[in-house]
Amino acid sequence: MIPANLERAVYGMYATHALSVADRHGVFGHLTRHSGDSAGKTAAALAVDEDTLERLLLVLSSFGVLDSDGEGYSLAAGVRPYVDRDDPRCLMGFVDHLTGGTAEQFGRLSSYLDAGKAETDRETPAPFDAIYRDEESVGRFLNAMWGLSHHVSHELAALADLSGSRQLIDVGGASGPFSVAALSAFPQLRSTVFDLPQVAPHLAARATEHKLGDRLDFAAGDFFRDPLPAGDCFAFGYILSDWDDETCASLLRKAYEACLPGGRVLVMERLFDDDRGGPLATAVMNLSMHFETQGRHRTAAEYLDLLRAAGFEDGTVRRSSGDKHLVVGVRAESGSER
Ligand SMILES: C[S@@+](CC[C@H](N)C(=O)[O-])C[C@H]1O[C@@H](n2cnc3c(N)ncnc32)[C@H](O)[C@@H]1O
């Protein structure tokens, strides 16, 4: 008999695609409003093919995403927020990114094994040239980042306690998942998202949606070429995991130079366990980082080393209840103009 863990690993691809297709056809919204509906009733309400829908519902039930009593289907306990497009915890934007972007890149892994990443990627565009290849793909990526980052950012902003900060610089802050959460919790704070120009309209839309006025602004730039704006708190959310150690060191050094004495840097990332035995999502995304970017995931100790090497002191690690955690470094009040 196939061990259960192996079976789930083998058939996992079906679960991701079934989630994606069900989401796109409104299945989760329907079952939220009409829990217990049969495949026939659901198919009629959504005007989709009943046979195909029932097969999808059976797959999702087998994976434990849905419960079934043999007749009707309902969302399994705890699932709703993560499949509900109106909930800030929704993961379906991220699932779009997996099926619409990540999936087609898996083939490169085999070439990496045979010829190495550098050789395989010789002709490949730089990570964000590929991810931002057209408007649709910019929007899809930024939606995925919002879905992954915004909800946990409320917790991360509270863990960081920004009550003593005045000017946040959200480096690669995307459409503002962290800035929006930080500004809503700390009324004295202002934030500048520093990011590539393609991001500007997406940040402006979020600033309007959250009624942040001029407390949230945008600085277009390339963090490899341009200096960072000055501030007393620098956020790096899911940035360092895109790059190798040397690049991370130079980005953190730039932040150190732009940071007011006594200011802080907030590194917000997935963390590997100390022995790198998990968590599962970190191990999976560490593989994804390999072909989607030039980065990797790290342990807390590795981030503390990077912060120290850039000049930041008093490194501390604060874990959230989600996948993204906080590592803080402080720029000393005086000294260390290196
Ligand atoms: C993985 S996303 C992280 C988004 C957000 N900070 C979060 O925590 O969800 C990486 C961000 O870095 C930005 N970025 C990538 N290369 C950049 C560059 N050279 N200069 C400025 N921003 C860049 C991207 O546009 C994107 O918003």
The ligand as an ORCA input file, in Angstrom:
! r2SCAN-3c Opt
* xyz 0 1
  C       8.324     39.191     -3.123
  S       7.739     40.822     -3.340
  C       7.514     41.375     -1.673
  C       6.386     42.354     -1.530
  C       6.076     42.850     -0.117
  N       7.213     43.515      0.487
  C       5.589     41.743      0.773
  O       6.140     41.540      1.858
  O       4.618     41.075      0.384
  C       9.249     41.639     -3.848
  C       9.066     43.118     -4.124
  O      10.357     43.665     -4.468
  C      10.177     44.566     -5.525
  N      11.447     44.689     -6.286
  C      12.060     43.719     -6.997
  N      13.200     44.186     -7.545
  C      13.294     45.485     -7.168
  C      14.257     46.507     -7.423
  N      15.342     46.266     -8.172
  N      14.062     47.728     -6.873
  C      12.940     47.964     -6.100
  N      12.005     47.032     -5.827
  C      12.177     45.814     -6.362
  C       9.073     43.949     -6.359
  O       8.464     44.870     -7.228
  C       8.137     43.422     -5.280
  O       7.204     44.386     -4.903
*
